[in-house]
């Protein structure tokens, strides 16, 4: 079976995977309203109040009186990754012992089903889904990073005005740059509300994007192994092993 067929299998896996108790990573969204944050909220609120007026709403009615401030704070939360360098998390590294990572093994480290919500920069509409990430450590340096750091990288790249295609490549590029592995692969599947609530109004369509580096490009069979592992995870989840 070709990789295009296997990618379709991922979509079938994630028909339940996008909504099936994926790992959700928190990135300190409950931050105190320090002076800088409050100043940005106060700067945005009048603009958003005018937006409500333009939409034909009355910002003074009971349900909307606090909306501009809430909306402003929400927008700052949705895009807080713009002020944080996701790659900083990849500076937390560990070295495997020789016995733990034999030369020539080409064993991969994989974190799958990382849930995220991002904001489309074209329509300021949400898109949400899951990311699957794997890398093969460099056999010379044997450098790895904490598993949670992979999730945080995904989350922080998603917490900005984004397009899915770019986000997928950014995740792969960051891991490749900092860990210098033999290879890295990222698969992202998401549903876009700019396609659900407007435009073509496709209720059941999802988008899959991929990014590959190193051995995942030069040896296509490594991508097949990665997809096989995803399939194994799906089967384990269906059987209640990972539920």
C-alpha positions as a Markdown table, in Angstrom:
| # | Residue | x | y | z |
|---|---|---|---|---|
| 1 | Unk | 0.0 | 0.0 | 0.0 |
| 2 | Unk | 1.4 | 3.4 | -1.0 |
| 3 | Unk | 1.9 | 6.3 | 1.4 |
| 4 | Unk | -1.1 | 8.2 | -0.1 |
| 5 | Unk | -3.3 | 5.3 | 0.9 |
| 6 | Unk | -1.7 | 5.2 | 4.3 |
| 7 | Unk | -2.4 | 8.9 | 4.8 |
| 8 | Unk | -6.0 | 8.3 | 4.0 |
| 9 | Unk | -5.9 | 5.7 | 6.8 |
| 10 | Unk | -4.7 | 8.4 | 9.1 |
| 11 | Unk | -7.8 | 10.4 | 8.3 |
| 12 | Unk | -9.9 | 7.4 | 9.1 |
| 13 | Unk | -8.0 | 6.9 | 12.3 |
| 14 | Unk | -8.5 | 10.5 | 13.3 |
| 15 | Unk | -12.2 | 10.7 | 12.4 |
| 16 | Unk | -12.4 | 9.6 | 16.0 |
| 17 | Unk | -8.9 | 10.8 | 16.9 |
| 18 | Unk | -9.6 | 14.5 | 16.5 |
| 19 | Unk | -12.4 | 14.2 | 19.1 |
| 20 | Unk | -11.1 | 11.2 | 21.1 |
| 21 | Unk | -9.6 | 12.3 | 24.4 |
| 22 | Unk | -6.3 | 13.5 | 22.9 |
| 23 | Unk | -3.5 | 14.8 | 25.1 |
| 24 | Unk | -4.2 | 18.5 | 25.8 |
| 25 | Unk | -1.3 | 20.6 | 26.8 |
| 26 | Unk | -1.8 | 23.7 | 28.9 |
| 27 | Unk | 0.5 | 26.7 | 28.3 |
| 28 | Unk | -0.2 | 28.9 | 31.3 |
| 29 | Unk | -3.4 | 30.5 | 29.9 |
| 30 | Unk | -4.3 | 31.6 | 33.4 |
| 31 | Unk | -1.8 | 34.4 | 33.6 |
| 32 | Unk | -2.3 | 37.3 | 36.0 |
| 33 | Unk | -3.4 | 40.5 | 34.5 |
| 34 | Unk | -0.1 | 42.4 | 34.9 |
| 35 | Unk | 0.2 | 46.0 | 33.9 |
| 36 | Unk | 1.4 | 45.2 | 30.3 |
| 37 | Unk | -1.5 | 42.8 | 29.7 |
| 38 | Unk | -4.1 | 45.1 | 31.1 |
| 39 | Unk | -2.7 | 47.9 | 28.9 |
| 40 | Unk | -3.1 | 45.8 | 25.8 |
| 41 | Unk | -6.7 | 44.9 | 26.8 |
| 42 | Unk | -7.5 | 48.5 | 27.3 |
| 43 | Unk | -6.0 | 49.3 | 23.9 |
| 44 | Unk | -8.0 | 46.7 | 22.1 |
| 45 | Unk | -11.4 | 47.0 | 23.9 |
| 46 | Unk | -12.5 | 50.3 | 22.3 |
| 47 | Unk | -11.6 | 48.9 | 18.8 |
| 48 | Unk | -13.6 | 45.8 | 19.4 |
| 49 | Unk | -16.5 | 47.9 | 20.8 |
| 50 | Unk | -16.6 | 49.7 | 17.5 |
| 51 | Unk | -16.6 | 46.3 | 15.7 |
| 52 | Unk | -19.7 | 45.4 | 17.6 |
| 53 | Unk | -21.4 | 48.7 | 16.6 |
| 54 | Unk | -20.4 | 48.1 | 13.0 |
| 55 | Unk | -22.1 | 44.7 | 13.2 |
| 56 | Unk | -25.3 | 46.4 | 14.2 |
| 57 | Unk | -25.1 | 45.5 | 17.9 |
| 58 | Unk | -25.6 | 47.6 | 21.0 |
| 59 | Unk | -22.4 | 47.3 | 23.1 |
| 60 | Unk | -24.3 | 48.9 | 26.1 |
| 61 | Unk | -26.9 | 46.1 | 26.4 |
| 62 | Unk | -26.5 | 43.7 | 29.3 |
| 63 | Unk | -25.0 | 40.8 | 27.4 |
| 64 | Unk | -22.3 | 42.8 | 25.6 |
| 65 | Unk | -21.2 | 45.3 | 28.2 |
| 66 | Unk | -18.1 | 43.3 | 29.2 |
| 67 | Unk | -17.6 | 41.6 | 25.8 |
| 68 | Unk | -15.0 | 44.0 | 24.4 |
| 69 | Unk | -12.7 | 43.4 | 27.4 |
| 70 | Unk | -13.3 | 39.6 | 27.3 |
| 71 | Unk | -12.8 | 39.5 | 23.6 |
| 72 | Unk | -9.6 | 41.4 | 23.9 |
| 73 | Unk | -8.2 | 39.1 | 26.5 |
| 74 | Unk | -9.3 | 36.0 | 24.5 |
| 75 | Unk | -7.5 | 37.3 | 21.4 |
| 76 | Unk | -4.3 | 37.8 | 23.4 |
| 77 | Unk | -4.6 | 34.3 | 24.7 |
| 78 | Unk | -5.2 | 32.8 | 21.3 |
| 79 | Unk | -2.1 | 34.5 | 20.0 |
| 80 | Unk | 0.2 | 34.3 | 23.1 |
| 81 | Unk | 2.6 | 32.0 | 21.3 |
| 82 | Unk | 3.7 | 35.0 | 19.2 |
| 83 | Unk | 5.5 | 36.4 | 22.2 |
| 84 | Unk | 7.1 | 33.1 | 23.2 |
| 85 | Unk | 9.8 | 31.3 | 21.3 |
| 86 | Unk | 8.6 | 27.7 | 21.1 |
| 87 | Unk | 12.1 | 26.5 | 20.4 |
| 88 | Unk | 13.2 | 27.4 | 23.9 |
| 89 | Unk | 11.6 | 24.2 | 25.2 |
| 90 | Unk | 13.9 | 22.2 | 22.9 |
| 91 | Unk | 16.9 | 23.5 | 24.9 |
| 92 | Unk | 16.0 | 20.9 | 27.6 |
| 93 | Unk | 17.9 | 17.9 | 26.3 |
| 94 | Unk | 19.2 | 14.6 | 27.5 |
| 95 | Unk | 21.8 | 12.2 | 26.2 |
| 96 | Unk | 21.1 | 8.5 | 25.8 |
| 97 | Unk | 23.7 | 6.0 | 26.9 |
| 98 | Unk | 25.3 | 3.8 | 24.2 |
| 99 | Unk | 23.6 | 0.7 | 25.5 |
| 100 | Unk | 20.2 | 2.6 | 25.4 |
| 101 | Unk | 20.5 | 3.5 | 21.7 |
| 102 | Unk | 22.6 | 1.0 | 19.7 |
| 103 | Unk | 24.2 | 2.3 | 16.5 |
| 104 | Unk | 22.2 | 1.5 | 13.4 |
| 105 | Unk | 18.9 | 0.8 | 15.2 |
| 106 | Unk | 17.1 | 3.8 | 13.6 |
| 107 | Unk | 14.5 | 3.6 | 16.4 |
| 108 | Unk | 12.1 | 6.5 | 16.6 |
| 109 | Unk | 10.6 | 8.5 | 19.4 |
| 110 | Unk | 7.0 | 9.4 | 18.7 |
| 111 | Unk | 4.4 | 11.6 | 20.5 |
| 112 | Unk | 1.0 | 11.2 | 18.9 |
| 113 | Unk | -2.4 | 12.7 | 19.2 |
| 114 | Unk | -1.3 | 16.1 | 20.5 |
| 115 | Unk | -4.4 | 18.2 | 20.6 |
| 116 | Unk | -4.2 | 21.9 | 19.5 |
| 117 | Unk | -6.4 | 24.8 | 18.6 |
| 118 | Unk | -5.1 | 27.6 | 16.4 |
| 119 | Unk | -6.4 | 30.7 | 14.6 |
| 120 | Unk | -6.5 | 31.0 | 10.8 |
| 121 | Unk | -4.8 | 34.2 | 9.9 |
| 122 | Unk | -7.0 | 34.6 | 6.8 |
| 123 | Unk | -10.4 | 34.8 | 8.5 |
| 124 | Unk | -9.5 | 34.9 | 12.2 |
| 125 | Unk | -11.5 | 31.7 | 12.6 |
| 126 | Unk | -10.3 | 28.7 | 14.7 |
| 127 | Unk | -9.0 | 25.4 | 13.4 |
| 128 | Unk | -8.4 | 22.5 | 15.7 |
| 129 | Unk | -7.0 | 19.0 | 15.4 |
| 130 | Unk | -4.2 | 16.8 | 16.4 |
| 131 | Unk | -0.5 | 16.5 | 15.6 |
| 132 | Unk | 1.7 | 13.4 | 15.4 |
| 133 | Unk | 5.4 | 13.9 | 15.7 |
| 134 | Unk | 8.3 | 11.5 | 15.5 |
| 135 | Unk | 12.1 | 11.8 | 15.3 |
| 136 | Unk | 15.1 | 9.4 | 15.2 |
| 137 | Unk | 17.9 | 10.6 | 17.5 |
| 138 | Unk | 21.3 | 11.3 | 16.0 |
| 139 | Unk | 23.4 | 8.2 | 16.4 |
| 140 | Unk | 26.5 | 10.2 | 17.3 |
| 141 | Unk | 25.1 | 12.8 | 19.8 |
| 142 | Unk | 22.3 | 10.5 | 21.0 |
| 143 | Unk | 20.4 | 13.7 | 22.1 |
| 144 | Unk | 16.7 | 13.6 | 23.0 |
| 145 | Unk | 14.3 | 16.0 | 24.6 |
| 146 | Unk | 11.6 | 15.6 | 27.1 |
| 147 | Unk | 8.3 | 14.2 | 25.7 |
| 148 | Unk | 6.3 | 17.1 | 27.1 |
| 149 | Unk | 8.5 | 19.5 | 25.2 |
| 150 | Unk | 7.3 | 18.2 | 21.9 |
| 151 | Unk | 3.7 | 18.8 | 23.0 |
| 152 | Unk | 4.6 | 22.3 | 24.1 |
| 153 | Unk | 6.3 | 23.1 | 20.8 |
| 154 | Unk | 3.1 | 22.1 | 19.0 |
| 155 | Unk | 0.9 | 24.1 | 21.3 |
| 156 | Unk | 3.0 | 27.3 | 21.2 |
| 157 | Unk | 3.3 | 27.3 | 17.4 |
| 158 | Unk | -0.5 | 26.9 | 17.3 |
| 159 | Unk | -1.0 | 29.9 | 19.7 |
| 160 | Unk | -0.5 | 32.5 | 17.0 |
| 161 | Unk | -2.2 | 33.6 | 13.7 |
| 162 | Unk | -1.4 | 30.6 | 11.6 |
| 163 | Unk | -2.0 | 28.5 | 8.5 |
| 164 | Unk | -1.8 | 24.8 | 9.0 |
| 165 | Unk | 0.8 | 24.2 | 6.2 |
| 166 | Unk | 3.3 | 26.6 | 7.8 |
| 167 | Unk | 2.7 | 25.4 | 11.3 |
| 168 | Unk | 3.5 | 21.8 | 10.3 |
| 169 | Unk | 6.8 | 22.9 | 8.7 |
| 170 | Unk | 7.7 | 25.1 | 11.7 |
| 171 | Unk | 7.3 | 22.2 | 14.1 |
| 172 | Unk | 9.5 | 19.9 | 12.0 |
| 173 | Unk | 12.1 | 22.7 | 11.4 |
| 174 | Unk | 12.4 | 23.5 | 15.2 |
| 175 | Unk | 13.0 | 19.9 | 16.1 |
| 176 | Unk | 15.5 | 19.4 | 13.3 |
| 177 | Unk | 17.4 | 22.5 | 14.2 |
| 178 | Unk | 17.7 | 21.9 | 17.9 |
| 179 | Unk | 18.0 | 18.1 | 18.2 |
| 180 | Unk | 19.8 | 17.5 | 14.9 |
| 181 | Unk | 18.2 | 14.1 | 14.6 |
| 182 | Unk | 18.6 | 11.6 | 11.8 |
| 183 | Unk | 15.1 | 12.6 | 10.8 |
| 184 | Unk | 11.8 | 14.1 | 11.9 |
| 185 | Unk | 8.3 | 13.7 | 10.6 |
| 186 | Unk | 5.2 | 15.7 | 11.5 |
| 187 | Unk | 1.6 | 14.9 | 10.4 |
| 188 | Unk | -1.2 | 17.3 | 11.3 |
| 189 | Unk | -4.9 | 16.8 | 10.8 |
| 190 | Unk | -7.4 | 19.6 | 11.5 |
| 191 | Unk | -10.8 | 20.9 | 10.8 |
| 192 | Unk | -11.1 | 24.5 | 9.8 |
| 193 | Unk | -14.1 | 26.6 | 10.9 |
| 194 | Unk | -13.5 | 29.0 | 8.0 |
| 195 | Unk | -14.6 | 26.1 | 5.8 |
| 196 | Unk | -17.5 | 25.1 | 8.1 |
| 197 | Unk | -19.1 | 28.4 | 9.0 |
| 198 | Unk | -18.6 | 30.2 | 5.8 |
| 199 | Unk | -17.5 | 29.8 | 2.2 |
| 200 | Unk | -17.9 | 26.2 | 1.0 |
| 201 | Unk | -19.5 | 25.1 | 4.4 |
| 202 | Unk | -18.0 | 21.7 | 4.4 |
| 203 | Unk | -19.1 | 20.1 | 7.7 |
| 204 | Unk | -17.1 | 16.9 | 7.5 |
| 205 | Unk | -13.9 | 17.9 | 5.7 |
| 206 | Unk | -10.5 | 17.8 | 7.3 |
| 207 | Unk | -7.0 | 18.8 | 6.2 |
| 208 | Unk | -3.9 | 16.7 | 6.5 |
| 209 | Unk | -0.4 | 18.3 | 6.2 |
| 210 | Unk | 3.0 | 16.6 | 6.5 |
| 211 | Unk | 6.6 | 17.7 | 7.0 |
| 212 | Unk | 9.6 | 15.5 | 6.7 |
| 213 | Unk | 13.3 | 16.0 | 7.3 |
| 214 | Unk | 16.4 | 13.8 | 7.0 |
| 215 | Unk | 16.0 | 10.0 | 6.8 |
| 216 | Unk | 12.2 | 10.3 | 6.4 |
| 217 | Unk | 12.9 | 11.9 | 3.0 |
| 218 | Unk | 15.8 | 9.7 | 1.9 |
| 219 | Unk | 14.3 | 6.4 | 3.1 |
| 220 | Unk | 10.5 | 6.4 | 2.4 |
| 221 | Unk | 10.2 | 3.1 | 4.2 |
| 222 | Unk | 10.7 | 5.1 | 7.5 |
| 223 | Unk | 7.6 | 7.1 | 6.8 |
| 224 | Unk | 5.8 | 3.7 | 6.3 |
| 225 | Unk | 7.0 | 2.6 | 9.7 |
| 226 | Unk | 5.8 | 5.8 | 11.3 |
| 227 | Unk | 2.3 | 5.3 | 9.7 |
| 228 | Unk | 2.3 | 1.7 | 10.9 |
| 229 | Unk | 3.0 | 2.8 | 14.4 |
| 230 | Unk | 0.1 | 5.3 | 14.1 |
| 231 | Unk | -2.1 | 2.4 | 13.0 |
| 232 | Unk | -1.0 | 0.3 | 15.9 |
| 233 | Unk | -1.9 | 3.1 | 18.3 |
| 234 | Unk | -5.4 | 3.4 | 16.7 |
| 235 | Unk | -5.9 | -0.3 | 17.1 |
| 236 | Unk | -4.8 | -0.2 | 20.7 |
| 237 | Unk | -7.2 | 2.7 | 21.4 |
| 238 | Unk | -10.1 | 0.8 | 19.7 |
| 239 | Unk | -9.4 | -2.2 | 21.9 |
| 240 | Unk | -9.4 | -0.1 | 25.1 |
| 241 | Unk | -5.7 | -0.6 | 25.8 |
| 242 | Unk | -4.9 | 3.1 | 25.6 |
| 243 | Unk | -8.4 | 4.4 | 26.4 |
